Amino acid sequence: MRFSATIHMLMVGCATIAMPAFAQTTDTAPDDQVAEIVVTAQNRAQSVQDVPIAIDVIGAEAIKDAGVTDFREIERLAPAVNITQDANFTRVTVRGVGTNSNDESQDQSIAINIDGEYLNRANILNISLFDLDRVEVLRGPQGTLYGRSATGGAINFITRKANARDFSANGSATYGNYDLKTLEGGVNVPFGFGGLRLSGIYTDRSGYFYHPNIDARSATAGTIGGRASVRLQPVDRLTIDAAVEYVDIDNIISSFASVDLNAAGNGPGANCSQNGWVDVAPLLAGGQCIPRNTNYLSRIDRKRYDAALTGVGRNQQQSTAVRGRIQYDFGPAILTYTGGYRDVAQKSEPAVPPSYRFLEFANNTATQSHELRLNGDTGGFIWQTGAFYYREKLDNNRGLFNPRIGPNGSFINYFTRASDTKSWAVFGQVDAPITDTLTAVGGVRYTNDKRNGVFGNYGFRFNSGPNRATTAPTQLLYPSSADDKITWLAGLNYKPNNDTLIYGKVSTGFKSGGFDSVGSYAPETNTAYEAGLKLDFMAGRRSHFNLAGFYYDYRNLQVPTLIDNAIGAQVFNAGGATVWGVEAETVINLDDRNTFSAAVNYLNTRYDELFTTLTVFCVDCTQTAVGDLDPSPTRIVPPNLAGNRLSQSPEWTISVGYDHVFDLGNTGRLTASAFSRFKSDYFVGNNYRDNRQEAYTQTDLSLKFQPVSERWSLQAFVRNLEDIRPLAFADFVSAGPDRVYNWGFGAPRTYGVRLGFDF
């Protein structure tokens, strides 16, 4: 086998509403066949059915038809992924593994890449996505192949590339409810030894949520972005890709719904006996009450609810990125350099119930990532090796402000957070044939991470007004951390024929430790066991059935908890967690007009040990620490939440889809699509009743007309037909005099029409 000159990233069109690895018949395939899906999940071109990884592939056509322009919308097309929004922070969870912290030194547990550029911050994941060729969602640890911190998986966004073959243009215009207006498009201009592609996006939408107490809406959208990319092939065997991208986001953040637990009738009453409160420390005077079984969420109308008295919060974010790839084919091996630089400037003012505002004067992030990789095939041994470097510099300046304390308002706490992270790694992986049908796979990666910070805590500032603090901080900290780890992969792939792949593997994942304003926390690790089957059937129509089972042994899982507004969130290590599950999916191309797809995922997650500090409601008690279960002043006994399910981890996720094509002869064709996904109940934090989202179903429908030329299309669509707004965030905060339950919700039913063109 000889590697191609460019490792061609071929991806055929996916169905209108895509299931994992779902392709339609294309003009390049015979009428009775469905074209093969080729991906680069292992950094080489392969049929998706030959990749020994549980993977979802979403093609350009599916992305366009689903109107995906936002990271969160990927969840609709890859049901096993859970993506939620906490104000202006995006949370990604795959198989129960994710990061739920805003901490400046905590990494994502899912590696996110755009054309090889590594993204890490939860606020940067708010980026708009446009002019995409495909998305690959890889489940399970991917450390020997993808960057750092891929303990739970990787998500790769691959943009459309310029080409030297022909002039082409594509685009779409969408109008929908909530006054949605979206324009997206791109044009390719060829020249001599390369091509130039220019693309852009514009989105504007009114808010999903109405707040009658202030007559305002929140969760608006406002985006303008553009990208210029070039592909050069000045000499044979050399390919150069480069892109410059700018995105400007200006929106109103989703406001939290809330219940004031200090209000009459909402408290725990004597001995935590009312409203479903539970006493976790009966030996303490007054006890310690937690809202384990309360049901305040049932009072909330998820469409309209009162916002914080400080109004709605605005978010402004400008992101500039430069990235590129240089690849040279030596024949027996290919050398590839991939690099990216990104600068993000953000200012936001989320309102926090009951009457606070988080004033963020600066949240600036500068990142760079570089990878040098050598791929080859020597005597049937397919191998790759390389080195990786990443640097991230953060500069945050913000504080929690209450305008009702003092004539001019006061900062409850004002703080600055600056940190500098440097990471480097070397890695290698090889596929070694044992027989014609059996292959052994081995990989190893060494990662070295170092962080340094400068944290300034200004504390309470009475009557300071809403301007940033100018006096010296009351506390200046210089935290640091350093971790290194060898992670590895070992597996066997058995391919008895061209239509069957059976694989088994053991792999390890690693996410380095860090620090916050309270202290430091240790790295988390994951040992993952997985076995799977990929089976093609109905030859010529490329229908398939895939099955995977996995077991994760997690250690020192990093878990955030907000203890005190005067301190901020604290990250600590759970002693351990066990995650296991089974995933099955199928795509059946019944004939050239009918396609059926289905997926069933079962996920079981449990904390084996989780000693933490709980926010509590305590009246006239003498506890020595918030959440201390022992009355002795010389000993602190924190509660153990062993047995709790991990956040954002529904036990069952089931999805079904059906596409039917009506042949209109010389007029064209009409494609009717239906896709529905079911999620069983899950928690978005501690396993309290008010943190629980009940089971729900969401259904997407669309009807799309295309003429015979396929130069344009007209689509009508409805998403989330049931108008379910699932719980995306929940937190009980007991800090100072305030005791508040906060909630955030997902998007409602949306519908509209889209006019597209492609020539």
N, C-alpha and C positions, 0 to 999 in steps of 0.2 A: 504494500500500500504506500502510495506517495501522497504527501500533503499537497493540497492545491496552493496556488500562488497567493491567494488572498483569504483562505478559509472562508469561502463564500457564505454569507449569512442569509440563506434562503429561507423564506417563510411564506407559504401559500396562504391565501385568504381563508379566514375562519368563518364559521357560520354566523348568522346575524346575531344571535345571542349565544356566546361560546360556552361550551363545557371544556374541561381540560383536554388539551391536545386534540382539537376538533377542527377538521378541515373539510372544505367543500370541493366539488369537482371544479377544475380550472381549465382554461383553454389549452394549457400545455399538456393535459392528460387526455387519454382516450375517453370517449363518451361514457364507457362503462367502468371507468376507474376514478378513484379519488386520489389526488396528488399527495405525495409523501410530505410530511412535516419534518423539516430539518432544523435542528437547534444547535447552539454552541454552549450548552450547559457545562460541558467538560472542557471548554476552550478548544474544541475541534468540532468540525461539522459532522453531525450524526443524525440519523433518524431518531425521533424522540422515543420510539419503541425499542431502540437499542441502548438507551441510556439507563444504567442501573441506579436511577434516582427517582423517587416519587416527585413528579413535576407537573405543574399546570402551565400550559402554553396558551397565550392569548394573542391572536394575530391582529394585523392592522385593520382588517375589515370589521372584526368583532369590536375592537376598540372604538372605531368610528361610529358604528351603528349603536353602540351602547352609550355614546356621548361621553366617554371617559376623558376628562380634562383635569382631574384632581386625584391625588394619591388615594384618597379614601374610597373612591369609586371602584378601585380594583377589587374590593371585597365582593362586589356584585358578580364579577366574572370568575373569581377564584374562591368559591364558597368556604373552603377550608381555612382561609385567612380571615382573621378578625382585625378590623381597622376601626378605631374610634378616635374621637376628638375631645380633648380637654382644653377648652378655650382655644389657644393658638398652638397647642401641642398635639402631634399626631402619634397614636399608639398602634404598634403593629404586633400581632401575636400569631404564631404559627404552631399548631399542635400544643397549645398551652404555654408556649415559651415566648416571652416578650419583655419589654422594658416599660414600666409605668411610672418612671421618675423624671422630673425636670432637672435633676441634679446636674451641675455643670461638668462633673467629672465622670458621669456614668455613661457608658456606651450602649448602643442598641444591641439587642440580642439577635436581631435579624440583620444580616449584611445587606445594605441597599446600594445598588450601583446604577449609574446612568452612563452607558457606553464605557464602562470600566472606571468611571469616577466614583469614589467611595463617599457616601453620605452618612453622617453620624448623628446629628442633632435632631431632636424631636420637632423643633420649630422649623428646621430646614425641610423636613418632609412635607411641609405645606405647599411645596412647589407645585406649579401647574405642569401638566404633562401634555405635550402636543406633538404632532407629526411623528408618531411612534410607528415603528415597524412591527414590534412585538414586545411582549412581557413574558419572562420566564420566572416562575415561582418554584424554587427548589426547597423541598421539605427535608429537615434533618440537618445535622452538622455538616458544614461545607468548608471547614477550615483549610484543608489541604488544597482547595481550588480557589476560594474566594476570600481575599482580604482578611480582615481581623473581625473578631467577635461574631462569627457566623455560628454561634452555638445552637441556634434553632433552625437556621435555614438562610436562604438568600433570595432576594428579589432583584432581577436584572431588567432594567428598561433599556431597550435598544431602539434608537431613533432611526428614522429613514436617512439613508446616505445618498449623497450626490453620485451621479454616474456620467460617463462620457458617451453614452450610446445615443440618447435622443432628448429632445426638448419635451417636457411633460409638466402638467400642473394638476393639482387636486385641491379640493377644499369643500367646506360645508358651511351652511348658515342655519342656525337653529333658533326657533322661538317657542317658548313654553310658558306654563303657568309660573306664578311668582315673577312675572315679567322677565323671564329669562331670555337673554339675547347672547348668542355665542357665534363668533366668526372664527374659523380656523382654516388654514390652507398652506400650501407650499408650491414652489415652482422650481424645476430643475433645468439648468442651462448648461449644455455640454460645450466643451471647447477642447481642441487638440488632444491633449494628454490628460484630461480630467473633466470635472464637472463642478458646478456651483449650485447649491440648493439654498433657497431663502424660504423661511416659513415663519408663521406667527399665529397668535391667538388673541382674541378679545372676548371677555366674558363680563356680563353685568346681570345681577339678579337681586330682587328685593328679598327681605328677610323671611326665613321659614317660621319664625316665632313672633307672636304679638304679645305686647306687655301693656295691659290696659291702665295700670297705675301711672305710667309715664307716657302713654300713647306713642309707643315706638316699636320698631321691629328689630330683631337681631338675626344673626346668621345670614348676612348678605354675602354677595360675591362680587368682586371687582378685580379683574386681572387684565393686564396688557403684557404680552411677551413676544419676543422674536429671537430667531436663531439663523445664523449664517454658517453654512458648513461647506467644506470643499473636499473633494477626493482627487488626489493627484497620482498618476502612474507614469512618472517621467521616463523610467526605464523598465524593461522587463524584470519581473520578480519583485519590484518595489511598489508598495502601496502606502500612501500617506493620507490620513483622514484628520481634519482639524475642524473645530467648531467654536464659535463665540455665541453666547446666549445671555439674554437679559430678560428678567421677569419682574414686573412691578405689581404687587398685591396691595389693595386698599379695601378693607372690608370691615364690617361690624361683627365682632365675635359673638358667638352664641352665648346668650346670658343664661346663668344658672337659675333654675327653679329652686325654691328653698322653703324650709319651715323653721321658724324660730322656736327652739325648744324651751326658751325662757318664758314664752307666752303662756298665759293662763290655760291650764288643761293639757299642756303638752309635755310637762315634766314627768319624772319617774315617780313622784309621790313618795310617801314614807316607805322605807325599806325596798325601794325599787319595785313597788307592787302594782304600778299603773302603766297603761299604754304599751305593755309588752317589753318593758325594761327588765334587765336581769342584773342581779347583784353578783359581781364576780369576786367580791372581797367582804363577805359578811362579818369577818372578825374585826374589821375596821369600824371606828365610830362613824355612823352615817352611811357606811358601805361605799362601794364603787359601782355605779350603774352604767351599763352599756346598752345601746339600743338594738339588742340582738333580734328581738321579735316585734319591734315596732312596725307600724303600717302607715306611716305618714305619706309615703309615695302615692297611695291610692287617692289622696286628696287633690293631687296635681292634675290639671288639664294640660296635656303635653302640647297642645296647640297654642294655648294662650294662658299665661300665668304672669304674676307680678314679678318684675325685675328688681334688682337691688335699688335702694333709694338713690344711689349715685348714678343711676342711668345705665346705658349700654356702653360697651367698650369698643374702641377702634383699634384696628391692627394695620400697621403699615410695614411693608417689607420689600426691599429691593435686593435682588440677587443677580450677580454677574458671574458667569462661569466661562472658563476657557479650557478646552480639553482636546486631546488628540491621540492618534495612534500611528506609529510607524512600524511597518512590517516588511521584512525581507525574507524571501524564500530562497534558501541555499540549496534546495533539492531534498536531501535527506532530513533537513531540519528547517524550522522557521523561527526567526528571532523577531520578537514583538516588544515594542515599548508602548505603554499606555500611561498617560498622565493627565492630571486635571487640577485646575486652580479654581477656587470659588470664594467670593466675598459676599457676605450677607449682612445688611444693615437693617435692623428692625426696631420699631417703636410701637408699643402697645399699651393700652390702658384698660385691661379687663376690670369690670365691676365685680365686687365680691360681696355677697349678702352677709349681714343685713345692710350695712352702710359704709363699706370700704371701697377703695379703688386702688388697684395695683398700678402705680405709676412707673412705667419702664422708660427711662430716658435714653437708654442705649442697650442693645443686645446685639453686639457685633461678633461675627464669626468669620475667620479666615482659615481656609483649609487648602491643603495640597496633598495629592496622592500620586505615587509613581510606582510602576511595576515593570520589571524587565523579565520576560518569559521566553524560554527556548523549548519548542515542541519538536518532537521527531519520531521517526519509526525506524528502528534498527533491528533487522532480523526478526521482524514480527513483534518486537517489544515496542509498544507505544508509550512514549514517556514525555514528561514535561518537568521542567525545573525553573526556578527563578527566584527573584528577590523583590521585596515590597517595602516602601517607605511611606509613612503618613505623618502629617503634622497638622495640628489644630490649635488655633489661638482664639480664645474667647475673652470678651470684655463686656461685662454686664454691669448695669448701674440702675438700680430700681429700689422701690420701697412700698410698703403697705400703708396707705394714707386714709385717715378718717376725717372728713371735713366737718364733723359735728363735735370734735373735741377741741375746745379753744375757739377764739373768735375767727382765726384764719385756718383752722384745721391742723391736725398733728400727724406726723409719721409715727405709726405704731412701731415700726422698725424700718430703718433705711440701711441698705448694704450695697457694697460693690463686690463683684466676683470676677477676678481675672485668672485665667489658667492657660497653661501651655502644655500640650500633649505631644510627645514624639513616640512613634512606633515604627519598628522595623522587623522584618521577618525574612526567612529563607525557607523554601519549600520544594518538594518534589513528589511526583507520583508516577507510577509505572503500571501498565497492563502487560502481564507476562503470560503468554500462552502455555498451557500445560499439555493440552491435546487440541485437536481441531475444534472441539466443542466446549472446552473448559478453560477459563482464564482466571488467573489470580491477579488481584489488584492490591497495591500497597502504596501508601502515601504518608508523608511526615512533614510537619511544619514546626519551625521554632519561631516564637514570637517574643519580642522584648518591648515592653511599654514603660514609659516614664512620664510622670505628671508633676507639675509644680503649680502652685497657686498663690495668689495674694488676695486674701479675703478681708474686707473692711466692714466691721459691724458698728453702726452708729447708734443703735438702740432707739429708745423712745425719744421723740423730738416734739415737745409740747409747743403748740402754737407756731409751728415752723412755716405754715403755708405750704402750698403744693409745689414749691421749687426744690430742686435737688439740694442736699445738704452741703454746706460749705465749711463747716467746722471739722476738726480732726475726728476720726473715728474713736469710739470708746474702746475698741478692740481691733487689733490688726494681727491676722494670722498668716502663717506661711506654710500651709500644708503641702505635703508631697507624698508620692507613692511610686513604687517601682515593682513590676512583676514580670516574670518571664515563664514560658511554659512550652513544652514539646507536646504537640497534639499529633494524632496519627489516625490512619484508616487502614483496615485490612478486610478484604472481601474476596468472594468467589462468584464468577459469572458463568452460568451454564446455558449454552445456546444449542440445543439439540437440532434445531432447524431454523430456517429464516423467519419463521413466524412466532417463535417462542424464546423468551428470555426468563431465566430463573436466577435470582441473585440473593446473596446474603452478605452482610457486612457488619463490622463493628467499627465505630468511629468515636472520637472524642472531640469535645468542644471546650473553648476557654474564653472567658471574658474577664479582663483584668479588673482589679479592685480600684478603689479611689477614695475620695474624701468628701466631706461636706463641712458645714460650719460647726458641727458637733464633734465629729471624729472621723475615723477612717473605717473602711470595710474591706473585706478580703475578696479575692477573685472567686468567681463561680465557675464550676466545671460541669460537664455533661458527658456521660458515657452512654452512647446510643447503640442499640442492637436493632437491626432491621433485616427483614427478609421480604422478597417480593416476586411477583409473577407478572410478566407482560406478554399478552397473547393476542396475535392478530388472527382474524378469521374472516370468512367470506372473501376469499382472494379476489383481488381486482377492485373491491370497494373499501378496502382498508378499514374495516370495522375492528374494534379491539376491546379487550377486557383486561383491566389491570387490578392487581391486588397487592396490598402491602400491609405488613404488621410490624410494629415497632415497640420498643421498651427503652425508656430513658431513666438513667440513675443520676439525678441532679444532686450536687453538693454545693453548699454555701450560696444558695440562690439569693440574689440581691433584691430586697423588698423595701419600698419606700413607705413611710408613714409620717403624716403631719401631726406633730405633737403639740407645738406651741407656735402661734403666729409671731411671737417675739424671737423665735429661734429659726423657724422654717422647717422644711421637710428633712427627715433623717433617713438615711439608707442603712439597713442592717442586713445581716446574713441569716437566712433560714438554714437550719441544720441540714435539711435535705428534703427532696421531693421526688416522687415517683410518677412518671407519666407513661402510659401505654395506650395503644389503640390499634384499630384495624381500619383500613381505607380500601374501598372498592369503587371502581368506576368503569363505565362502558360507553362506547359510542357505536351505534349500529346504523350504518347507511343502508336502509331498507331497499331503496332503489334510487334513481337519479333525482327523485322529487321529494323523498321522505327520509328524514334523519331523526333518530331517537337517541337521547343521551340521559345518563343517570349517574349519580355518585352517592355513596353512603359512607359516612365517616363516623366511627365511634371513638371517643376520647375519654380516658379515665385519668384524672389528675388528683393528686393528694399531697399535701405537705406531710412529710414524715415527722418533722420537728420544726416548729416556728415559734421561738421565744421572741416576743415583741412587746412594745409598749402601746397600750390602748388609750385612745381618747375616752375620757369618762366624764360622767356627771356626778359630782361629789358635793354634798352639803354638810358643813360642819364636821368634816372628817380630818384625820390626822395622818394621811398617807405621806410617806417619805419621798415618793416619786409618783408621777402620773402613771397609773397602771401598776403600781406596786401592790402585790397581794398580801404582803406580810406587814403587820403593825410594828415590828421591831425597827427602830431607827438605824440599827447597825446592819440590816440585811434587806436587800431588795429582791423580791421574787416576782419576775414578770410572768404574765400569762403565757401558756403554750397553746398555740392555735393548730396543733397537729390534727390532721384529719380534714382541715379546710380544703376546699377545692381551689385551684389556682384561678386567678382572674381571667376573664374573657375565654372561658373554656367550656363551651356547651358539650354535653356528652354525645349528642347526636346532631349531625349536620347532614341533611338529605336534600339533594337537588335533582330535578328532572327537567328535561327540555325536549321540545319537539319543533321541527321545522318542516313546513310543507311548501313546495313550489308549485304555483299554478302557471302552466304554460299558456301564454296568450298569443302564441303563434308569432306572426310578424310584428305584433305590437310590442312584445317583450315578455316579461315574467313578473309575477307577484309572489313575494315570499311572506308567508305568515309564520310568526315565531312566538312561542310561549316558553317561558323559563320560570320555574318556581323553586324556592329554597326554603327549607324548614330548619330552624334551630331550636333545640330544646333549651330549657332554662339554664342560665349561667349567672355568675356573680361578677361584679366589676370592682371588687375589693374584698374586705373581710366578709365572711359568709353571714351577713346580716340580712334579714328579710327585706329591708329597704335598699339593699345593694343588689337585689336579685331582679333580673329581667326574666319574666315568664316566657315560656315557649311561644314562638310566633312563626308565621309564614309570610313571605313576600314574593309577589309574582310580577314578572315583567312581560309585557305583550308588545308586539310591533307588527306593522304591515308595511312592506317596502316594495315599491314598483321600480323596475329598471327596464329601459328599452333594450332592443336587441343589441345595439351598439355598446351598451353598458357605459356610455359616456357620462350619464347623469342618473340620479336616483331621487325619489321622493319617499320619505318615510314618516309614518305617524306612529307614536309610541306612548306607552304609559309604563311607569316604573313604580314598584311598590303599590300595586293595585289595592291592597288591603289598607293602605294609609297607616301602617304600623310605624311608630316612631320609637325604636328600641332604646333602652337605657344605654348610654355611652359612658357616663361618668356618675359616680356617687361617692360622697365623702361626708362623714360626720366630724365636725370640728368643735372641739371644746377648748377654747383659748381665752384667757382673761375672763371678762364678764360674759362673753358670747358663747352660745351653744347653738349651732346651726347645722341642719342637714341640707346638703346641696346636691342637685342632680343636673345632668345634661343629657340631651336626647339626639337621636339620629334624624336623618332627613325624612320628610313626609312623602306622600304620593306626588309624583311629578308627571307631567305629560306635555306633549308638544309635537311639532313637526320639524323635519330636517330636510333641507334640499342640498344634495351633494353633487359634485362633478369630479370626473377623473379622466384626463386625456393626455 
